[in-house]
């Protein structure tokens, strides 16, 4: 079920990490990640999210905080992740 008023969340403006943004997002929201290197493992378990970098993969890097786990793991349906170097 998509939220009635999807919102756009900015990292690091609204939340300092991508995971914090995912945790507070509702289905249908868009998360825009600004340039930088983010050292974290991101677990996406909410459907209908769009997560993308603001300026493309050259400028936005996600590096695993724990190399024994996936850098980005998606377990929900209808999730779009674009524009990152992983």
C-alpha positions as CSV (number, residue, x, y, z in Angstrom):
1,X,0.0,0.0,0.0
2,X,1.5,3.3,-1.1
3,X,1.2,6.3,1.3
4,X,-1.4,8.9,0.3
5,X,1.2,11.7,0.1
6,X,4.6,10.3,-0.9
7,X,7.4,12.5,0.3
8,X,11.0,13.1,-0.8
9,X,13.7,12.5,1.8
10,X,17.2,13.8,1.4
11,X,20.4,12.2,2.8
12,X,22.3,13.8,4.6
13,X,19.9,16.8,4.9
14,X,17.0,15.0,6.6
15,X,18.8,11.9,7.8
16,X,22.6,11.4,8.1
17,X,22.5,7.8,6.8
18,X,20.7,6.0,4.0
19,X,19.5,3.4,6.5
20,X,17.9,6.0,8.7
21,X,16.1,7.4,5.7
22,X,14.8,4.0,4.8
23,X,13.7,3.3,8.3
24,X,11.6,6.4,8.5
25,X,10.3,6.2,4.9
26,X,6.8,5.1,3.9
27,X,5.9,3.1,0.9
28,X,5.9,5.4,-2.2
29,X,8.5,7.7,-0.8
30,X,11.6,8.8,-2.7
31,X,15.1,9.0,-1.1
32,X,17.6,11.2,-2.8
33,X,21.2,10.7,-1.6
34,X,23.6,13.6,-2.1
35,X,27.2,13.3,-3.2
36,X,29.6,11.5,-0.8
37,X,30.8,8.2,0.5
38,X,28.4,6.4,2.8
39,X,29.9,3.6,4.9
40,X,27.0,1.4,5.9
41,X,25.0,-1.7,5.0
42,X,21.5,-0.8,3.8
43,X,18.6,-3.1,4.3
44,X,15.5,-2.2,2.4
45,X,12.3,-4.0,3.6
46,X,9.6,-1.5,2.6
47,X,7.9,-1.7,-0.8
48,X,7.5,1.0,-3.4
49,X,10.6,3.0,-2.4
50,X,12.8,4.8,-4.9
51,X,16.3,5.4,-3.8
52,X,18.8,7.2,-6.0
53,X,21.8,9.4,-6.0
54,X,21.4,13.1,-6.8
55,X,24.3,13.3,-9.2
56,X,25.1,9.8,-10.4
57,X,27.3,6.9,-9.4
58,X,30.6,8.7,-9.9
59,X,29.7,11.0,-7.0
60,X,27.8,8.7,-4.7
61,X,29.5,5.7,-3.2
62,X,28.1,3.1,-0.7
63,X,30.7,1.1,1.0
64,X,30.0,-1.8,3.4
65,X,30.5,-1.2,7.0
66,X,30.4,-5.0,7.5
67,X,31.9,-6.7,4.5
68,X,30.4,-10.1,5.5
69,X,26.9,-8.7,4.6
70,X,25.5,-7.2,1.4
71,X,26.1,-3.5,0.9
72,X,22.5,-3.1,-0.2
73,X,19.9,-5.8,0.4
74,X,16.4,-5.5,-0.9
75,X,13.7,-7.8,0.5
76,X,10.6,-5.8,-0.5
77,X,8.8,-5.6,-3.8
78,X,8.8,-2.7,-6.2
79,X,12.0,-1.0,-4.9
80,X,14.1,1.0,-7.3
81,X,17.8,1.7,-6.4
82,X,19.8,3.7,-9.0
83,X,22.9,5.8,-9.4
84,X,25.4,4.4,-6.8
85,X,28.8,2.9,-6.9
86,X,28.7,-0.1,-4.5
